[in-house]
Amino acid sequence: MAKRTTHTPEKEKSMAVGETGAPDVLGSSAPLPSAAQLEQSRLERIETKQLTQFQLAWMRFRRHRLAMIGLAILVFMALMAILAPLISPENIYDPNAADLMKTDSAPSLDQGLRYAFGTDYNGHSISAQIIYGARYSLLIGFSAAISAAVIGVLVGAVAGYFGHWVDSVLMRLVDIFLLCRSCRFS
């Protein structure tokens, strides 16, 4: 036969729910939170948002002064490359833009920033060549970084998927490429 249990007021009191929502086993009769308190705690949970991995990385990145200086230089070069036709003193692709009277001249500010770095032997402004050259520098740098990342991910994925001897062979090939500077793609 099954044993019957009876509910006594002491057992009900010991099973009361406390403020945390868990059964209160100590027997204290804490008051239940009101509807306003529940709404307030719900709003606090909504307002307290978790930070994403990008936000955490950005917070760590901002703390490093040299990293921020490097980012500022990179942004400056990117803006200079994008806005080259607007900020350049002359179009380096136009052969008629050269000042043949000022060939191989020293830097001067007599015409603003046009001759800030002087001119070359054809009379073209070196500052304009630097501004337009930033386009190619950034293109080559980003292309090399992206292609190295893609090749590295592909080699790593193949090595991780097949494992065993394929992994060993691919890793030895990567070691050879790292040893031989002239073998590097970037």
C-alpha positions, -999 to +999 in steps of 0.1 A: +000+000+000+011+035-008+018+058+021-004+088+023+010+122+032-010+150+047-004+186+041+003+205+072+006+243+075+043+238+085+051+220+052+032+246+032+052+273+049+085+256+043+076+254+005+069+291+002+085+308-027+112+334-019+122+366-037+145+347-061+117+325-073+131+294-057+113+276-029+121+291+004+132+262+025+142+282+056+107+290+064+108+328+061+077+344+047+092+371+024+066+391+005+062+384-032+073+412-055+047+435-068+038+439-104+056+472-106+088+456-092+085+428-117+081+453-146+111+473-133+133+442-132+122+432-167+131+467-180+165+465-163+172+432-180+163+447-214+184+477-209+214+457-198+226+444-231+254+420-238+283+434-258+291+417-291+326+403-299+331+432-323+323+458-296+347+441-271+375+440-298+369+476-306+371+486-269+405+467-266+417+482-299+409+518-288+430+514-256+462+510-277+476+544-288+498+530-316+470+510-330+448+541-332+476+561-348+480+533-374+443+533-380+443+571-385+471+568-410+453+541-429+420+560-430+439+591-441+456+572-470+422+556-480+405+590-480+434+605-500+432+577-525+394+579-529+394+617-532+425+619-554+408+636-584+394+662-560+424+671-539+452+665-563+468+697-576+470+682-611+460+651-631+491+630-635+476+612-665+472+645-684+505+652-703+494+689-708+492+694-670+530+695-667+547+728-661+577+726-684+592+758-669+595+741-635+613+708-644+632+692-616+625+721-592+628+721-554+599+721-531+581+754-527+548+768-515+545+796-541+515+780-557+500+764-526+504+726-522+510+720-559+548+721-556+550+711-519+573+682-528+588+698-559+585+686-595+600+657-615+621+660-646+589+663-667+575+691-647+548+670-630+540+677-593+554+651-570+526+657-545+501+648-571+520+616-579+521+607-542+483+612-539+476+591-570+502+566-559+483+559-527+456+542-548+481+516-561+498+511-527+465+504-510+453+481-538+485+461-537+485+459-499+449+449-495+451+424-524+481+407-509+464+405-474+431+391-488+448+366-511+471+354-483+440+350-460+421+331-486+450+307-494+456+302-457+420+294-449+418+269-479+450+251-470+439+250-433+405+237-442+418+210-464+444+199-438+418+199-411+392+180-431+414+152-444+439+151-415+466+124-411+491+124-439+474+151-459+477+175-430+514+166-426+522+171-462+504+205-464+520+217-432+555+208-445+547+227-477+536+257-456+569+254-436+589+254-469+571+286-481+577+303-447+614+294-449+620+305-484+614+343-487+615+343-524+587+317-525+562+339-508+532+350-527+527+383-509 
